[in-house]
Amino acid sequence: MARYLIRRLIHSAFLIWGVATLVFFAIRLVPGDPVVQMLGPEYTPEAADAMRQKLGLDESIGSQYVKWMGDLLRGDMGSSIATNETVVDAIRTGLPKTLSLSLVAFIIGVGIALPTGILAALKRNTWIDYLASLIAFIGVSMPGFWLGILLIIVFSVNLGWFPALGYAELRDDGFRAWIERLILPGIAIGTAYAAILMRFVRAGLLETMSSDYIRTARAKGVAEPGVIARHAMRNALIPVVTVMGIQLALLLSGTVAVEMVFSIRGIGRILIGAIFDRDYPMVQGIVLLIAVIFVLANLAVDILYTAIDPRIRYA
């Protein structure tokens, strides 16, 4: 396992470097000049040349790349072209909000998907199974931003149960204010997550329930709850854990639309603003962070495999 982890970490480092390189050059192919956008009505050729020299944009792309990679190896992601805020400070500000939103959405999604998927598998081809499948189909088909708007209209505007916009700091405002502002966006994101996960739970459990070892466990007199919990679910969790890991990484990086709807300045919203502003350092830093999240999520899933199924070993 140690040898496997070292090999995976080396491969991950090369993968992250490749993503960073691709993003560095790809963002510069996007039409538009960040200097022109920054200066706005005050644009003059002289002012633009001075700004490019100040930002280092007058150098060749190769020189900019070497300088950026050197700073990155020292832990310096640069500063925003638009706001002069360092990329590290922007990530430090936005990441806790995205993590909090993703955590609430993850808990809601898993809390819905696991019992619903198990119940749909045990009640196969009954009205319960059909209803769960219909709900899952609706959940997958419903965009998160649209569901978020509906939730705001119903639970914030009409009923007044939850605040509509903004984010409350857990340390400053307390748990209640923090969770009240995350419930609605968490439901908006977690609904689609639950729908996808529920289908995998149902399919995995149906496959394992028809296995020989399940019939053997029943023949030995093991109670049905024990058969499901100790034998069926343990083996059905392998594909489920894979989907959970990938979807969790997607939650951390894909909350853009919902953050915009609920006015939460998380990583996704910062990234969208940086793309519109042609803010090269900010886009590069946040995309690099997203790449690291995906790599670590996949590595964590591989490690969890051995905990779920001891038969899995990495040579």
C-alpha positions, 0 to 999 in steps of 0.5 A: 500500500505504501508503494502504491500511495507513493506511485499515485502521489507522483502520478498526481503531481504530474497530473496537477502540473499538466492541468496547471500548464494547460490552464495557463496557456488556455486562458490566454487564448480567450478573446479579450485584453484584461488591461483594456477591461481594467482601465475602462474609460481611462484607456489610452495606449500609454496607460495600457503599456504601463499597466502591462509592464507593471503586471508583467504581461509585456513579457513573452508567454514562455517567460510568464510561464516560467516565472509563474511556475517558479512562484507556484513552487514557492507557494505564491499563486500571484495576485488578482489583476482586477482587485490586487487581492492575492490568490491565496487570500481569495481562496482562504476567504471563499473555500470555507464557504464552498466547503460548508455548502458542499458539506451540507449538500453532501449530508442531505444527499447521502441522508436521502439517497441511502435509505431511499435506495435501500428501500427501493431495492428491497421493494423492487417493482412495487409502487415504492420502487416506482415512486423512488425512481420517479423522484430520482428522475425529477431530481436529476433533471431539475437544475440546481439554480432553478430549484434554488429560486423555487426554494427562495420563493416558497421558504424565504419569500412566502413562508419566511422560514429561512434567509434568502441570501448571503452567508453567515460565519460559523465562528462569528454568527453561531451555528443556527445562523450558519445552518439557516443560510445553508439549508436552502442552497444545500437542498438545491445542490443535494437533490441532484446528488441524492438522485444520482447516488440513490440509483447506484445504491439501488442497482448495487444492492439488487446485484448483491442480493441475488448472489450466492453468499446472500442465499447462504447467509439466509440459509444459516438463519441470519436475520434479514437486517443482518443480511442486508447490513453485514453482507449485502450493503458492504459489497454494494458500497464499492460502486457507491463509494466511487460515485460519492467520491467523484460527486463530492469533488464535483460538489466542491467545484461545481456550486457556481450557479447555486452560489450566484443564486444565493449570493454566496461568494465561494470558490465557484463565484470567485472563479466566474468573476475572474473569468469575466475579468480575464484575471489570469492569476485568479483563474489559474489558482482556482482551477489548480485548486479544483484539480487538486481536489479531484486528485485527492478525492480519487485517491481517498476513494481508492484507499476506502476500497480496502477498508470496505472490501479487505480482498482488495489489495494494491500491489 
